[in-house]
Amino acid sequence: MKKITPDYESTLNHLSQGQINELEMHSFLNLVNVIYSQLELLIMDDGENSYLTEALQLTKGLADETRKGKVDIFFPEHIREYKNVIRRTLHSLEKQTRDQADLTEIRDARSLLEYIFSVLDARLRELYDRIPEPDEWQRFAIDEIKNEYDEFFFTQEKNSRDRYRIVQNIASKEKNDYLVHLDIDNTDGRTIDMPLLFKDVIRDLISNARKYTHPGGTIQIGIRQHAGTLRFVVADNGIGIPEEELPLVFEYGYRASNVGEIRTMGGGFGLTKALHVVQQFKGDMWIESEVGKGTKIIVELPVPGHM
């Protein structure tokens, strides 16, 4: 197990303010890229649709601006109009489609995109909640956090277009399913404290575990608040990281040499963002990995009032 803090925090020293802004908008970039990928799948073989072309261009532009860390593009009026463009696009495609299979695909995409919009709205509320007090910790009901991550798994599963499922009961697991164990606990058994930005980190690291674990693999996730420490652990049995590259994967945009053609929706910033947030909240971080056997990451943050 390699301790990353404080020895490797120097990887953050060369980040520009723009890059830091991009890290903090990383989860939005993932969502926008999911929207783009779903729209791309709707390109028909029998000609272009002007609405779809506009929607793809707008989505690409939104992704480009998100990479620059621009918050103002997510003002409610902008997002409201953007969602209306997507909805007009799907309505137009539905009207011009005669093939039943294509029609089903469009309707499935519409259902998924509406769900993505609801996730986007929730992330926007988190973003604007943390702007006035970026270092503030908040108290959440454990059941609420579990429901949020269940919805996160649901989104990943639906975006796979039936390539895999994510199940939490081994009795339900089939060959290509991911088996995910999620445990959250605190002394009082009902609530847990964390910074809003750390919820993003948890999502990013779980997403990494899923991306770099082949379907059929297992991901274990634990969140525990005890004795003044918030502890998060995620472990998978995925492709792992070469030992000599463990410190490098925390560098901005670095991807391990063995990831090959694995498709990702982000820019290789998940671990950089995690280290940035851990440093911001004066925590510690460890990583353990072996090629072909998987990766384990541990994060500990001191809870205010117990420092």
The 8 nearest C-alpha neighbors of each residue, nearest first, counted from 0:
[[1, 287, 286, 285, 2, 288, 295, 296],
 [2, 0, 286, 285, 287, 3, 245, 284],
 [3, 1, 285, 4, 284, 0, 286, 6],
 [2, 4, 7, 285, 284, 6, 5, 1],
 [5, 3, 6, 283, 284, 2, 7, 8],
 [4, 6, 8, 7, 3, 283, 2, 9],
 [7, 5, 4, 8, 3, 9, 2, 10],
 [6, 8, 9, 3, 5, 4, 10, 246],
 [7, 9, 10, 5, 11, 6, 4, 3],
 [8, 10, 12, 11, 7, 6, 13, 5],
 [11, 9, 8, 12, 250, 7, 13, 249],
 [12, 10, 9, 14, 13, 8, 275, 250],
 [13, 11, 9, 10, 14, 8, 15, 7],
 [12, 14, 11, 15, 10, 9, 251, 18],
 [15, 13, 11, 12, 18, 19, 16, 251],
 [14, 16, 18, 17, 19, 13, 12, 20],
 [17, 15, 19, 18, 20, 14, 21, 68],
 [18, 16, 20, 15, 19, 21, 67, 68],
 [17, 19, 21, 15, 20, 16, 14, 22],
 [20, 18, 16, 22, 21, 17, 15, 23],
 [21, 19, 68, 17, 23, 18, 22, 16],
 [20, 22, 68, 18, 24, 66, 19, 23],
 [23, 21, 25, 19, 24, 272, 20, 18],
 [22, 24, 20, 21, 25, 19, 272, 68],
 [25, 23, 21, 22, 27, 26, 68, 20],
 [24, 26, 22, 28, 27, 23, 21, 29],
 [27, 25, 29, 28, 24, 30, 199, 203],
 [28, 26, 30, 29, 25, 24, 31, 65],
 [27, 29, 25, 31, 26, 30, 62, 65],
 [28, 30, 26, 32, 264, 27, 265, 31],
 [31, 29, 33, 27, 32, 28, 34, 26],
 [32, 30, 34, 28, 33, 29, 62, 27],
 [33, 31, 35, 29, 34, 30, 264, 28],
 [32, 34, 30, 36, 31, 35, 37, 29],
 [33, 35, 31, 37, 32, 36, 38, 30],
 [36, 34, 32, 38, 33, 37, 58, 39],
 [35, 37, 39, 33, 38, 34, 32, 40],
 [38, 36, 34, 40, 39, 35, 33, 108],
 [39, 37, 35, 41, 40, 36, 34, 55],
 [40, 38, 36, 41, 37, 42, 35, 55],
 [39, 41, 37, 38, 42, 36, 43, 35],
 [42, 40, 38, 39, 43, 105, 37, 104],
 [43, 41, 40, 39, 44, 38, 47, 51],
 [44, 42, 45, 41, 46, 47, 40, 48],
 [43, 45, 46, 42, 47, 41, 48, 40],
 [46, 44, 43, 47, 42, 48, 96, 95],
 [47, 45, 44, 43, 48, 42, 49, 51],
 [48, 46, 49, 43, 45, 42, 52, 51],
 [47, 49, 51, 50, 52, 46, 92, 42],
 [50, 48, 52, 51, 53, 47, 88, 54],
 [49, 51, 88, 53, 52, 48, 54, 91],
 [52, 50, 54, 48, 53, 49, 88, 55],
 [51, 53, 49, 55, 50, 54, 56, 48],
 [54, 52, 50, 56, 51, 55, 57, 49],
 [55, 53, 51, 57, 56, 52, 85, 58],
 [54, 56, 58, 52, 57, 53, 59, 51],
 [57, 55, 59, 53, 58, 54, 60, 52],
 [56, 58, 60, 54, 59, 55, 53, 61],
 [59, 57, 61, 55, 60, 56, 54, 35],
 [58, 60, 62, 56, 61, 57, 55, 63],
 [61, 59, 57, 63, 58, 62, 56, 64],
 [60, 62, 58, 64, 59, 63, 65, 57],
 [61, 63, 65, 59, 60, 64, 28, 31],
 [64, 62, 60, 66, 65, 61, 59, 67],
 [65, 63, 67, 61, 66, 62, 69, 60],
 [64, 66, 62, 68, 67, 63, 69, 28],
 [67, 65, 63, 21, 68, 64, 62, 28],
 [66, 68, 64, 65, 69, 21, 17, 63],
 [67, 69, 21, 20, 65, 66, 24, 70],
 [70, 68, 67, 65, 71, 64, 72, 20],
 [69, 71, 72, 73, 68, 74, 65, 24],
 [70, 72, 73, 74, 69, 77, 75, 68],
 [73, 71, 70, 74, 69, 77, 64, 61],
 [74, 72, 71, 70, 78, 75, 77, 123],
 [73, 75, 71, 77, 72, 76, 78, 70],
 [76, 74, 78, 77, 79, 73, 80, 72],
 [77, 75, 79, 78, 74, 80, 73, 81],
 [78, 76, 80, 74, 79, 75, 81, 73],
 [77, 79, 81, 75, 80, 76, 73, 82],
 [78, 80, 76, 82, 77, 81, 75, 83],
 [81, 79, 83, 77, 78, 82, 76, 84],
 [80, 82, 78, 84, 83, 79, 77, 85],
 [83, 81, 85, 79, 84, 80, 78, 86],
 [82, 84, 80, 86, 81, 85, 87, 79],
 [85, 83, 87, 81, 82, 86, 88, 80],
 [86, 84, 88, 82, 83, 87, 54, 89],
 [85, 87, 83, 89, 88, 84, 90, 82],
 [88, 86, 90, 84, 85, 89, 91, 83],
 [89, 87, 50, 85, 91, 86, 90, 51],
 [88, 90, 92, 86, 91, 87, 93, 85],
 [89, 91, 87, 93, 88, 92, 86, 94],
 [92, 90, 88, 94, 93, 89, 87, 95],
 [93, 91, 89, 95, 94, 90, 96, 88],
 [92, 94, 90, 96, 91, 95, 89, 102],
 [95, 93, 91, 92, 96, 90, 97, 89],
 [94, 96, 92, 93, 91, 97, 90, 48],
 [97, 95, 93, 94, 98, 92, 102, 101],
 [98, 96, 99, 95, 102, 101, 94, 93],
 [97, 99, 101, 100, 96, 102, 103, 95],
 [100, 98, 102, 101, 103, 97, 96, 104],
 [99, 101, 103, 102, 98, 104, 105, 97],
 [102, 100, 104, 98, 103, 99, 105, 96],
 [101, 103, 99, 105, 104, 100, 98, 96],
 [102, 104, 106, 100, 101, 105, 107, 99],
 [103, 105, 101, 107, 102, 106, 108, 100],
 [106, 104, 108, 102, 107, 103, 109, 101],
 [105, 107, 109, 103, 108, 104, 110, 102],
 [106, 108, 104, 110, 109, 105, 103, 111],
 [109, 107, 105, 111, 106, 110, 112, 104],
 [110, 108, 106, 112, 107, 111, 113, 105],
 [109, 111, 107, 113, 108, 112, 106, 114],
 [110, 112, 114, 108, 109, 113, 115, 107],
 [113, 111, 115, 109, 114, 110, 108, 116],
 [114, 112, 116, 110, 115, 111, 109, 117],
 [113, 115, 111, 117, 112, 116, 110, 118],
 [116, 114, 112, 118, 117, 113, 119, 111],
 [117, 115, 119, 113, 114, 118, 112, 120],
 [116, 118, 120, 114, 119, 115, 121, 113],
 [119, 117, 115, 121, 116, 120, 122, 114],
 [120, 118, 116, 122, 117, 121, 115, 123],
 [119, 121, 123, 117, 118, 122, 116, 124],
 [120, 122, 118, 124, 123, 119, 117, 125],
 [123, 121, 125, 119, 124, 120, 126, 118],
 [124, 122, 126, 120, 125, 121, 119, 127],
 [123, 125, 121, 127, 122, 126, 128, 120],
 [124, 126, 128, 122, 123, 127, 129, 121],
 [127, 125, 123, 124, 129, 128, 122, 130],
 [126, 128, 130, 124, 129, 125, 123, 131],
 [129, 127, 125, 126, 130, 124, 131, 132],
 [128, 130, 133, 132, 127, 126, 131, 125],
 [129, 131, 127, 133, 132, 128, 126, 125],
 [132, 130, 129, 133, 128, 127, 135, 134],
 [133, 131, 129, 135, 134, 130, 128, 136],
 [134, 132, 129, 130, 135, 131, 196, 194],
 [135, 133, 132, 136, 194, 280, 129, 279],
 [134, 136, 132, 133, 194, 137, 129, 195],
 [137, 135, 194, 193, 192, 134, 195, 138],
 [138, 136, 192, 193, 194, 139, 135, 195],
 [137, 139, 192, 191, 190, 193, 136, 140],
 [140, 138, 190, 191, 141, 192, 137, 143],
 [139, 141, 190, 143, 142, 189, 191, 144],
 [140, 142, 190, 144, 143, 189, 191, 139],
 [141, 143, 145, 140, 144, 146, 189, 190],
 [144, 142, 146, 140, 141, 145, 147, 139],
 [145, 143, 147, 141, 146, 142, 148, 140],
 [146, 144, 142, 148, 147, 143, 149, 141],
 [145, 147, 149, 143, 144, 148, 142, 150],
 [148, 146, 144, 150, 145, 149, 151, 143],
 [147, 149, 151, 150, 145, 146, 152, 144],
 [150, 148, 146, 152, 151, 147, 145, 153],
 [151, 149, 153, 147, 148, 152, 146, 154],
 [150, 152, 148, 154, 149, 153, 147, 155],
 [153, 151, 149, 155, 150, 154, 156, 148],
 [152, 154, 150, 156, 151, 155, 157, 149],
 [155, 153, 151, 157, 156, 152, 158, 150],
 [156, 154, 152, 158, 153, 157, 159, 151],
 [155, 157, 153, 159, 154, 158, 164, 152],
 [158, 156, 154, 159, 155, 160, 153, 161],
 [157, 159, 155, 160, 156, 154, 33, 111],
 [158, 160, 156, 162, 157, 161, 155, 163],
 [159, 161, 158, 162, 157, 156, 163, 155],
 [162, 160, 163, 159, 157, 164, 156, 158],
 [163, 161, 159, 160, 164, 175, 156, 214],
 [164, 162, 176, 161, 175, 214, 156, 159],
 [163, 165, 176, 156, 177, 166, 161, 175],
 [164, 166, 177, 176, 178, 156, 152, 179],
 [167, 165, 178, 168, 179, 177, 164, 172],
 [166, 168, 179, 178, 180, 169, 165, 171],
 [167, 169, 170, 171, 166, 172, 178, 179],
 [168, 170, 172, 171, 167, 178, 166, 173],
 [169, 171, 168, 172, 173, 167, 166, 178],
 [172, 170, 169, 168, 173, 166, 167, 176],
 [173, 171, 169, 170, 176, 166, 178, 168],
 [172, 174, 176, 175, 171, 215, 177, 164],
 [173, 175, 215, 176, 172, 214, 177, 163],
 [176, 174, 215, 214, 163, 173, 177, 164],
 [177, 175, 164, 215, 163, 173, 165, 214],
 [178, 176, 165, 215, 216, 217, 214, 166],
 [177, 179, 217, 166, 167, 165, 218, 176],
 [180, 178, 218, 167, 219, 217, 166, 177],
 [179, 181, 219, 167, 220, 218, 182, 178],
 [182, 180, 220, 221, 219, 179, 183, 145],
 [181, 183, 221, 222, 220, 180, 184, 223],
 [184, 182, 222, 223, 221, 141, 181, 185],
 [185, 183, 223, 188, 222, 224, 182, 186],
 [186, 184, 224, 188, 187, 223, 191, 225],
 [185, 187, 188, 225, 184, 224, 189, 190],
 [186, 188, 185, 189, 190, 184, 191, 224],
 [189, 187, 185, 186, 184, 190, 141, 191],
 [188, 190, 187, 141, 140, 185, 191, 142],
 [191, 189, 140, 141, 139, 188, 138, 185],
 [190, 192, 139, 138, 141, 185, 140, 224],
 [193, 191, 138, 137, 139, 136, 190, 194],
 [192, 194, 136, 137, 195, 197, 138, 191],
 [195, 193, 136, 197, 196, 137, 135, 134],
 [194, 196, 197, 198, 193, 125, 129, 136],
 [197, 195, 199, 198, 194, 200, 276, 129],
 [196, 198, 200, 199, 194, 195, 201, 193],
 [197, 199, 201, 196, 200, 195, 202, 194],
 [200, 198, 202, 197, 196, 201, 203, 26],
 [201, 199, 197, 203, 198, 202, 273, 204],
 [200, 202, 198, 204, 199, 203, 205, 197],
 [201, 203, 199, 205, 200, 204, 206, 198],
 [204, 202, 206, 200, 201, 205, 269, 199],
 [203, 205, 207, 201, 206, 202, 200, 208],
 [206, 204, 208, 202, 207, 203, 201, 209],
 [205, 207, 203, 209, 204, 208, 202, 210],
 [208, 206, 204, 210, 205, 209, 211, 203],
 [207, 209, 205, 206, 211, 210, 235, 212],
 [208, 210, 206, 212, 207, 211, 205, 218],
 [211, 209, 207, 212, 208, 206, 263, 213],
 [210, 212, 208, 237, 209, 238, 207, 213],
 [237, 213, 211, 209, 210, 216, 238, 208],
 [212, 214, 216, 215, 237, 211, 210, 209],
 [215, 213, 175, 216, 177, 176, 163, 212],
 [214, 216, 175, 176, 177, 174, 213, 217],
 [217, 215, 177, 214, 213, 212, 236, 178],
 [216, 218, 178, 177, 235, 179, 236, 219],
 [219, 217, 235, 179, 234, 178, 180, 220],
 [218, 220, 180, 234, 233, 179, 181, 235],
 [221, 219, 233, 181, 232, 180, 182, 234],
 [220, 222, 182, 232, 231, 181, 183, 233],
 [223, 221, 231, 183, 230, 182, 184, 232],
 [224, 222, 184, 230, 183, 185, 229, 225],
 [223, 225, 229, 185, 228, 230, 191, 184],
 [224, 226, 228, 227, 185, 223, 186, 229],
 [227, 225, 228, 224, 305, 229, 186, 302],
 [226, 228, 305, 302, 225, 301, 229, 224],
 [229, 227, 301, 302, 225, 224, 226, 300],
 [228, 230, 224, 300, 299, 223, 301, 302],
 [231, 229, 299, 223, 222, 298, 228, 224],
 [230, 232, 222, 298, 221, 297, 299, 223],
 [233, 231, 297, 221, 296, 220, 298, 222],
 [232, 234, 220, 296, 219, 295, 221, 205],
 [233, 235, 295, 219, 294, 218, 296, 220],
 [236, 234, 218, 293, 237, 294, 217, 208],
 [235, 237, 293, 292, 217, 216, 212, 294],
 [212, 238, 236, 293, 235, 211, 239, 292],
 [237, 239, 291, 293, 290, 211, 212, 292],
 [240, 238, 290, 293, 289, 294, 288, 291],
 [239, 241, 290, 288, 289, 242, 255, 245],
 [242, 240, 244, 243, 290, 289, 245, 239],
 [243, 241, 244, 245, 240, 289, 288, 290],
 [242, 244, 241, 245, 246, 247, 240, 248],
 [245, 243, 247, 242, 241, 246, 248, 240],
 [244, 246, 247, 242, 248, 243, 240, 241],
 [247, 245, 244, 248, 249, 7, 3, 243],
 [248, 246, 244, 249, 250, 245, 253, 255],
 [249, 247, 250, 253, 246, 245, 254, 244],
 [250, 248, 271, 270, 247, 246, 251, 10],
 [249, 251, 248, 247, 253, 10, 271, 252],
 [250, 252, 253, 271, 268, 249, 267, 14],
 [251, 253, 267, 268, 266, 250, 254, 271],
 [254, 252, 248, 250, 251, 267, 255, 247],
 [253, 255, 267, 248, 256, 252, 258, 247],
 [256, 254, 257, 258, 248, 240, 253, 244],
 [255, 257, 258, 254, 259, 241, 240, 244],
 [256, 258, 259, 255, 240, 241, 238, 239],
 [259, 257, 256, 261, 255, 260, 254, 211],
 [260, 258, 257, 261, 256, 255, 262, 254],
 [259, 261, 262, 258, 257, 263, 256, 211],
 [262, 260, 259, 258, 263, 210, 211, 257],
 [263, 261, 260, 264, 210, 259, 258, 265],
 [262, 264, 265, 261, 210, 266, 267, 29],
 [265, 263, 29, 32, 33, 262, 266, 28],
 [266, 264, 29, 263, 267, 28, 268, 25],
 [265, 267, 268, 252, 264, 263, 269, 25],
 [266, 268, 252, 265, 253, 254, 269, 251],
 [267, 269, 271, 252, 266, 270, 251, 272],
 [268, 270, 272, 271, 203, 267, 273, 204],
 [271, 269, 273, 249, 272, 268, 274, 248],
 [272, 270, 249, 268, 274, 273, 269, 251],
 [271, 273, 275, 269, 270, 22, 274, 268],
 [272, 274, 270, 276, 271, 275, 200, 277],
 [273, 275, 277, 271, 276, 272, 278, 270],
 [276, 274, 272, 278, 273, 277, 271, 279],
 [277, 275, 279, 273, 278, 274, 272, 280],
 [276, 278, 282, 274, 280, 279, 275, 281],
 [277, 279, 281, 275, 276, 280, 282, 274],
 [280, 278, 276, 277, 281, 275, 282, 134],
 [279, 281, 277, 278, 282, 276, 300, 134],
 [282, 280, 278, 279, 277, 300, 283, 301],
 [281, 283, 300, 277, 299, 280, 278, 301],
 [284, 282, 299, 4, 298, 277, 300, 285],
 [283, 285, 298, 3, 297, 4, 2, 299],
 [284, 286, 2, 297, 3, 1, 296, 0],
 [287, 285, 296, 1, 0, 295, 297, 2],
 [286, 288, 0, 295, 294, 1, 296, 285],
 [287, 289, 294, 239, 240, 293, 295, 286],
 [288, 290, 239, 292, 293, 240, 291, 241],
 [289, 291, 239, 240, 292, 238, 241, 293],
 [290, 292, 238, 239, 293, 289, 237, 236],
 [293, 291, 236, 289, 290, 239, 237, 238],
 [294, 292, 236, 239, 237, 235, 238, 288],
 [293, 295, 288, 239, 235, 234, 287, 289],
 [294, 296, 234, 287, 233, 286, 288, 235],
 [297, 295, 286, 233, 232, 285, 234, 287],
 [296, 298, 232, 285, 284, 231, 286, 299],
 [299, 297, 284, 231, 230, 283, 232, 285],
 [298, 300, 230, 283, 282, 229, 228, 231],
 [299, 301, 282, 229, 228, 302, 230, 280],
 [302, 300, 228, 227, 306, 282, 229, 303],
 [301, 303, 227, 228, 305, 300, 304, 229],
 [304, 302, 305, 306, 301, 227, 136, 228],
 [303, 305, 306, 302, 227, 301, 228, 136],
 [304, 306, 227, 303, 302, 301, 226, 228],
 [305, 304, 303, 301, 302, 227, 228, 300]]
